[in-house]
Amino acid sequence: MLKKEEILMLRKIPVFGELSDEDLEKINSITIEKNLRKGTIIFMEGDKGEAFYFIKSGKIKIYKTTPDGRELIFAILSHGDVFAEVALFNDVAYPAGAEVLEDACIGTIRNEDLEELIRKNAEIALHIIKEFSKKLYNSQQKVKELALGDTYARTAQTILKLAKSNGKETSEGIEIHLDISRQELANLIGTARETVSRALSQFKKEGSIHIDKKKIIIKDLNKLSEWAK
């Protein structure tokens, strides 16, 4: 039987959050836990999609390499996030790569094991389908933002999203520790590094943020939110 802390851990993961303790026991029984060091490649674009993952701790980068060698970062994920589910129920390759940005503990569930489990458990199947549908909607919204939003708006939106997922309240404001370079941040936003630097300089000049090495501190949430509209 799962310990109380193990149940709480699984319940914090959105895709499993509403499942009963009994169903969480079943999910845990097919989960393989892995501790990975920073820099570890979990899978590469084009690898056969055999499993999906959820993050218990640490940070994971989802990225794609363009034909000319540039890296496009789709997302920086942390505790509770699920990734690589695109390959679930489909015999397809991973459309992007995943790399450990910060030492991480992840849960791995092989597609064939989950498929076998949900064949026998309709409630688990329905819940997982609903949660993955929400994530698909959020991904579509990001594509829309990239297509329609200007660079300053996208930069502000990205900072606010990072604050929501990785930020912590301090006496100075909301502090975001970014273990990525300015170029990687630009890749995440989907624009040039120089353009992001100009946007950050503008936000800093007006007092919306403060930048300290690899930390961004949101000093004025309202001002920054105005840029994101």
ChimeraX attribute file (.defattr): number of C-alpha atoms within 10 A of each C-alpha:
attribute: neighborCount
match mode: 1-to-1
recipient: residues
	/A:1	10
	/A:2	14
	/A:3	9
	/A:4	9
	/A:5	9
	/A:6	13
	/A:7	18
	/A:8	14
	/A:9	15
	/A:10	23
	/A:11	18
	/A:12	15
	/A:13	17
	/A:14	16
	/A:15	22
	/A:16	19
	/A:17	17
	/A:18	16
	/A:19	18
	/A:20	14
	/A:21	16
	/A:22	11
	/A:23	16
	/A:24	20
	/A:25	17
	/A:26	17
	/A:27	19
	/A:28	17
	/A:29	13
	/A:30	15
	/A:31	17
	/A:32	12
	/A:33	16
	/A:34	13
	/A:35	12
	/A:36	18
	/A:37	15
	/A:38	14
	/A:39	14
	/A:40	15
	/A:41	15
	/A:42	14
	/A:43	16
	/A:44	19
	/A:45	16
	/A:46	12
	/A:47	13
	/A:48	14
	/A:49	23
	/A:50	19
	/A:51	19
	/A:52	18
	/A:53	19
	/A:54	26
	/A:55	22
	/A:56	22
	/A:57	18
	/A:58	20
	/A:59	22
	/A:60	28
	/A:61	23
	/A:62	24
	/A:63	22
	/A:64	19
	/A:65	14
	/A:66	9
	/A:67	7
	/A:68	6
	/A:69	8
	/A:70	10
	/A:71	17
	/A:72	21
	/A:73	21
	/A:74	18
	/A:75	18
	/A:76	22
	/A:77	23
	/A:78	22
	/A:79	20
	/A:80	21
	/A:81	20
	/A:82	21
	/A:83	17
	/A:84	20
	/A:85	19
	/A:86	17
	/A:87	18
	/A:88	17
	/A:89	13
	/A:90	11
	/A:91	12
	/A:92	14
	/A:93	16
	/A:94	20
	/A:95	17
	/A:96	18
	/A:97	20
	/A:98	24
	/A:99	20
	/A:100	21
	/A:101	23
	/A:102	19
	/A:103	16
	/A:104	21
	/A:105	19
	/A:106	25
	/A:107	20
	/A:108	17
	/A:109	21
	/A:110	16
	/A:111	19
	/A:112	12
	/A:113	14
	/A:114	20
	/A:115	14
	/A:116	10
	/A:117	17
	/A:118	16
	/A:119	10
	/A:120	10
	/A:121	13
	/A:122	10
	/A:123	12
	/A:124	22
	/A:125	15
	/A:126	11
	/A:127	16
	/A:128	16
	/A:129	11
	/A:130	11
	/A:131	14
	/A:132	16
	/A:133	12
	/A:134	12
	/A:135	15
	/A:136	12
	/A:137	10
	/A:138	12
	/A:139	14
	/A:140	12
	/A:141	12
	/A:142	16
	/A:143	11
	/A:144	11
	/A:145	16
	/A:146	16
	/A:147	10
	/A:148	11
	/A:149	16
	/A:150	13
	/A:151	22
	/A:152	21
	/A:153	21
	/A:154	24
	/A:155	27
	/A:156	24
	/A:157	21
	/A:158	18
	/A:159	24
	/A:160	20
	/A:161	12
	/A:162	20
	/A:163	19
	/A:164	12
	/A:165	16
	/A:166	18
	/A:167	20
	/A:168	13
	/A:169	12
	/A:170	10
	/A:171	7
	/A:172	10
	/A:173	17
	/A:174	20
	/A:175	22
	/A:176	22
	/A:177	16
	/A:178	18
	/A:179	13
	/A:180	14
	/A:181	12
	/A:182	16
	/A:183	17
	/A:184	19
	/A:185	23
	/A:186	22
	/A:187	21
	/A:188	21
	/A:189	27
	/A:190	19
	/A:191	18
	/A:192	15
	/A:193	17
	/A:194	12
	/A:195	14
	/A:196	23
	/A:197	16
	/A:198	13
	/A:199	18
	/A:200	20
	/A:201	15
	/A:202	14
	/A:203	23
	/A:204	17
	/A:205	11
	/A:206	12
	/A:207	15
	/A:208	20
	/A:209	24
	/A:210	21
	/A:211	15
	/A:212	9
	/A:213	9
	/A:214	12
	/A:215	14
	/A:216	22
	/A:217	24
	/A:218	27
	/A:219	19
	/A:220	16
	/A:221	15
	/A:222	11
	/A:223	16
	/A:224	23
	/A:225	15
	/A:226	11
	/A:227	17
	/A:228	19
	/A:229	11
